[in-house]
Amino acid sequence: MITKELRTFARTKVLASLEKRAAAGGADRRLWKKLADMGILGMPLKRRYGGEGEGMEEFVECLAILASEGHDLGLALSLLDHVMLCAYPLQAFGSEALKKHYLPSLCRGELIGAAAVSEPGSGADPSRMRARAERREGGYLIRGEKGPVTNAPMADVFLVVAATDPAAGRKGLSAFLVERNEGVKVEEVRLAFLPTSPHGKVVFEDVWVSRDRLVGEEGWGHERISRSLFLWERTAVIPVVTAFLERWHHLVVSPLDPADIPPDVRALLAQRKVELTAFRALGRRLLELTFGDEEGGRERLELLLYFGKALPDWVESMRRVVEEARLPLDGTASRMLDDLRLLEVGRSVLDWQLRNLI
């Protein structure tokens, strides 16, 4: 029932408002709240914290529908980061008090979450992290810059990773849940793609947080939390991107008259469609390995490596076919192709992330 309702919602509300939201920087709390009311934001979270208690596969399927039927990869990614980089890790690592206080509001869409891990110029490299959380009586003072942070311009709470023991390197990083307050400054950053996913630079100017805002224990920031964020986000985003690619492929191919297309081009377009079917099956397998009970760390790593290369290669191959065969692209297909630049960014950092985070 939810997927049928969501398909209609994606076509009539998400797609219909896409251009307006893109022009406004992507933030639309009313749309966000409607999706929360449908149960999307709390879908993989436990019922006792305000969630729906469903599996991760169901949540990812809903995001895939929003991306494909709504032609909106940016919105799907913002929703995914809200859940997978803030709410879900809070459920996994946070204290019972933090979970009871924040998770119901995150599930209802009353609060929007973001993860402030990467830093300008150094990404998420734990050995180069400059943000500091200085211990004080009863808590910490956090200072430093983070960015680009997905959802930052509209976020109410941030999962922040900062150094509590700079001399200890990656073992000296810790995670905190930080509310947006006077000491938290957000500067909007407009990317050249994904206009419906707001991004920004976040500056923490001696922001006081009490000790009970520590997520997990001191020193968990890299080994337990950053590594989990990377794995969860990468795993969940792959089926969403695959669904977006399937829709884009359909928009490219469906207007064509086969009689006007050379046989070699038809064969390439058909081969790309077959590859999407394989991506879908392998993406489900990766979800099972990451969020299921089965042990399969090596297979999971191999699938992550495979997708990190295969997805951007697929896009580049299709781009060449479109250009060389001079296939027409309407405005929607052209805009969706721009959003797929996300995969090029992802490929450029994947090898480093796998070496340092996995």
C-alpha positions in Angstrom: 0.0 0.0 0.0 2.7 2.5 0.9 4.6 1.9 -2.4 1.4 2.4 -4.4 0.6 5.6 -2.5 4.2 6.8 -2.8 4.3 6.3 -6.6 1.3 8.6 -6.9 2.8 11.1 -4.5 6.2 11.1 -6.3 4.5 11.8 -9.7 2.0 14.4 -8.4 3.9 16.2 -5.7 7.6 15.5 -6.0 8.0 15.8 -9.8 5.5 18.6 -10.0 7.4 20.8 -7.5 10.9 19.8 -8.6 11.8 23.0 -10.5 10.4 25.2 -7.8 12.4 23.4 -5.1 15.6 23.4 -7.2 15.4 27.2 -7.7 14.8 27.7 -4.0 17.9 25.6 -2.9 16.1 22.3 -2.3 14.7 22.9 1.1 11.0 22.3 1.5 9.9 21.4 5.1 6.3 20.9 4.1 7.2 18.2 1.6 9.5 16.7 4.1 6.8 16.6 6.7 4.3 14.9 4.3 6.9 12.2 3.6 7.3 11.8 7.4 3.6 11.5 7.9 3.6 8.6 5.3 6.2 6.8 7.5 9.2 7.2 5.3 11.6 8.9 7.7 10.9 6.3 10.5 10.6 3.3 8.3 13.9 1.4 9.4 13.7 2.7 13.0 12.3 0.9 16.0 8.7 1.5 17.0 9.6 2.3 20.6 11.5 5.4 19.2 8.7 6.5 16.9 9.7 4.5 13.9 7.8 2.0 11.7 9.9 -1.0 12.6 10.3 -2.1 8.9 13.4 -3.5 7.3 16.1 -1.5 5.5 15.1 -3.0 2.1 11.6 -1.4 2.4 13.1 2.0 3.3 15.5 1.9 0.4 12.7 0.8 -2.0 10.7 3.9 -1.0 13.6 6.2 -1.7 14.2 4.4 -5.1 10.5 5.2 -6.0 11.0 8.9 -5.1 14.2 9.1 -7.2 12.7 7.3 -10.2 9.1 8.3 -10.3 9.8 11.8 -9.0 12.9 12.1 -11.2 14.5 13.5 -8.1 17.8 12.0 -6.9 18.6 15.0 -4.7 15.5 14.7 -2.5 16.1 10.9 -2.1 19.7 11.5 -1.1 18.7 14.2 1.5 16.2 11.8 3.0 18.7 9.0 3.0 21.3 11.1 4.8 18.8 12.3 7.4 18.1 8.7 8.2 21.4 6.8 7.5 23.8 9.5 8.7 21.9 10.8 11.7 18.8 8.9 13.0 20.0 5.4 12.3 23.5 5.8 13.9 21.8 7.6 16.8 19.7 4.5 17.3 22.7 2.2 17.0 25.2 4.1 19.2 23.3 6.8 21.2 22.3 6.6 24.8 18.8 5.6 25.7 18.1 9.2 26.8 19.3 10.6 23.5 17.3 8.1 21.5 14.1 8.8 23.4 14.6 12.6 23.2 15.5 13.0 19.5 14.4 10.0 17.5 10.6 10.5 17.6 11.0 14.1 16.3 13.4 12.9 13.6 10.9 10.3 12.5 8.0 12.8 12.5 10.0 15.2 10.4 9.9 17.9 13.1 13.7 17.8 13.2 16.0 17.4 10.2 19.3 15.7 10.7 22.7 15.9 9.1 26.2 14.4 9.6 29.1 16.9 10.0 32.1 14.6 9.4 34.0 15.8 6.2 36.0 19.0 6.3 37.0 21.4 3.6 40.2 20.4 1.9 40.6 17.0 3.7 37.3 15.2 3.4 36.7 12.6 6.1 40.4 11.8 6.5 40.7 11.0 10.2 44.4 11.8 10.3 43.8 15.4 9.1 40.7 16.2 11.0 41.0 19.7 12.5 37.7 20.0 14.4 38.2 19.8 18.1 36.0 18.9 21.1 37.8 20.2 24.1 36.9 18.7 27.4 35.5 21.0 30.0 33.8 20.3 33.3 30.5 18.5 32.5 31.0 18.6 28.7 32.9 19.8 25.7 33.6 22.9 23.6 33.4 22.1 19.9 35.2 24.3 17.3 36.0 23.8 13.7 34.6 23.7 10.1 32.7 21.0 8.3 31.6 20.7 4.7 30.1 20.2 2.4 27.4 18.9 4.6 24.2 17.5 3.0 21.1 19.0 4.5 23.1 21.7 6.4 21.0 24.7 5.4 17.8 23.1 6.9 19.3 20.9 9.5 18.2 21.2 13.2 20.7 18.6 14.6 24.1 17.5 13.5 26.0 14.3 14.2 29.5 15.8 14.6 32.8 14.0 14.6 35.7 15.9 16.3 38.9 15.2 18.0 38.7 14.8 21.8 42.4 13.6 21.9 44.3 15.0 18.9 47.5 13.2 19.8 45.8 9.8 19.4 45.0 10.3 15.7 42.0 8.4 14.5 41.6 6.7 17.9 41.1 10.1 19.4 37.9 11.1 17.5 34.5 11.2 19.1 31.0 11.8 17.9 28.4 14.2 19.4 24.8 15.2 18.7 24.8 19.0 18.4 21.7 21.1 18.1 21.7 24.1 15.8 22.2 27.1 18.1 23.9 30.5 18.3 27.4 29.1 17.9 26.6 27.0 14.9 26.9 29.0 11.6 25.8 27.6 8.3 26.8 28.9 4.9 24.8 27.5 2.0 26.9 25.9 -0.8 25.3 25.5 -4.2 26.6 22.4 -6.0 26.6 22.2 -9.8 24.3 19.3 -9.6 21.6 17.8 -7.2 19.9 21.2 -6.8 17.1 19.7 -4.7 19.6 18.5 -2.0 20.7 21.5 0.0 24.4 21.6 1.1 26.4 23.9 3.2 29.5 24.6 5.2 29.0 24.4 9.0 31.2 26.4 11.4 31.2 25.5 15.1 32.4 28.5 17.2 33.1 27.2 20.7 29.7 25.3 20.9 29.1 24.0 24.3 27.6 20.5 24.5 27.1 18.5 27.7 28.6 15.2 28.2 25.3 13.4 27.6 25.5 14.5 24.0 28.4 12.1 23.3 27.2 9.5 20.9 28.8 6.2 22.0 32.0 6.6 23.9 35.1 8.8 23.5 37.3 7.4 20.8 34.4 5.8 18.8 34.3 8.6 16.2 36.3 6.8 13.5 36.4 3.1 14.2 32.8 2.6 15.2 30.9 5.6 13.8 32.5 7.1 10.7 33.2 3.6 9.3 29.5 2.6 9.9 28.2 5.8 8.3 30.3 5.2 5.2 29.1 1.6 4.9 25.5 2.2 5.6 25.2 5.2 3.3 27.0 3.6 0.4 25.0 0.4 0.7 21.7 2.2 0.8 22.4 4.6 -2.0 23.3 2.0 -4.6 19.7 0.7 -5.2 18.4 4.3 -5.2 20.9 5.3 -7.9 20.2 2.2 -9.9 16.4 3.0 -9.9 17.3 6.6 -11.1 19.5 5.2 -13.8 16.7 2.9 -15.0 14.3 5.8 -15.3 16.9 7.9 -17.1 17.7 5.0 -19.5 13.9 4.7 -20.2 13.6 8.4 -21.0 16.5 8.2 -23.4 15.4 5.0 -25.2 11.6 5.2 -25.2 11.2 8.1 -27.8 13.5 6.4 -30.3 12.4 4.8 -33.5 14.4 1.5 -33.8 14.4 1.9 -37.6 16.4 5.1 -37.2 19.0 3.7 -34.8 22.1 1.8 -36.1 22.2 -1.9 -35.0 25.4 -1.4 -33.0 23.8 1.5 -31.0 20.7 -0.6 -30.4 22.9 -3.4 -29.1 24.8 -1.0 -26.7 21.5 0.4 -25.4 20.2 -3.1 -24.8 23.4 -4.1 -23.0 23.2 -1.1 -20.7 19.6 -2.2 -19.8 20.8 -5.7 -19.0 23.5 -4.3 -16.7 20.9 -2.3 -14.8 19.1 -5.5 -14.1 22.3 -7.0 -12.7 22.9 -3.8 -10.6 19.5 -4.2 -9.1 20.1 -7.8 -8.1 23.6 -7.1 -6.7 22.3 -4.1 -4.8 19.8 -6.3 -3.0 22.6 -8.7 -2.1 24.7 -5.9 -0.7 21.7 -4.8 1.4 21.4 -8.3 2.8 25.1 -8.5 3.6 25.1 -5.1 5.4 21.8 -5.1 7.3 21.0 -8.8 7.5 22.3 -11.5 9.8 24.6 -13.1 7.3 28.3 -12.8 7.7 30.0 -11.8 4.5 32.5 -9.0 5.0 34.7 -9.8 2.1 31.8 -10.2 -0.4 30.4 -6.9 0.9 33.7 -5.1 0.3 34.0 -6.6 -3.2 30.5 -5.4 -4.1 31.3 -1.9 -2.8 34.5 -1.9 -4.9 32.5 -3.2 -7.9 29.8 -0.6 -7.7 32.3 2.2 -7.1 33.6 1.6 -10.6 30.7 0.1 -12.4 28.1 2.8 -11.8 30.2 5.8 -13.1 31.5 3.6 -16.0 27.9 2.8 -17.0 27.0 6.6 -17.0 30.1 7.4 -19.0 29.3 4.7 -21.6 25.8 6.0 -22.0 27.0 9.5 -22.3 29.3 8.5 -25.1 26.5 6.6 -26.9 24.2 9.6 -26.6 26.8 12.0 -27.9 28.2 9.9 -30.7 24.8 8.7 -32.0 23.4 12.2 -31.4 20.4 10.8 -29.5 18.0 13.6 -28.4 17.6 14.4 -24.8 14.7 16.4 -23.5 15.0 18.8 -20.6 14.2 16.2 -17.9 16.8 13.7 -19.3 19.4 16.4 -19.5 18.9 17.5 -15.9 18.9 13.9 -14.6 22.2 13.4 -16.5 23.7 16.4 -14.6 22.7 14.9 -11.3 24.6 11.8 -12.2 27.8 13.7 -11.8 27.4 12.5 -8.2 28.9 9.2 -9.3 32.0 10.9 -10.7 32.6 12.6 -7.3 31.9 9.2 -5.6 34.5 7.4 -7.7 37.2 10.0 -7.0 37.0 9.4 -3.3 35.9 5.7 -3.1 39.4 4.2 -3.1 40.6 6.5 -0.4 37.5 5.8 1.8 37.8 2.1 1.4 41.5 2.2 2.5 40.8 4.4 5.4 37.3 3.7 6.6 36.8 0.0 5.8 
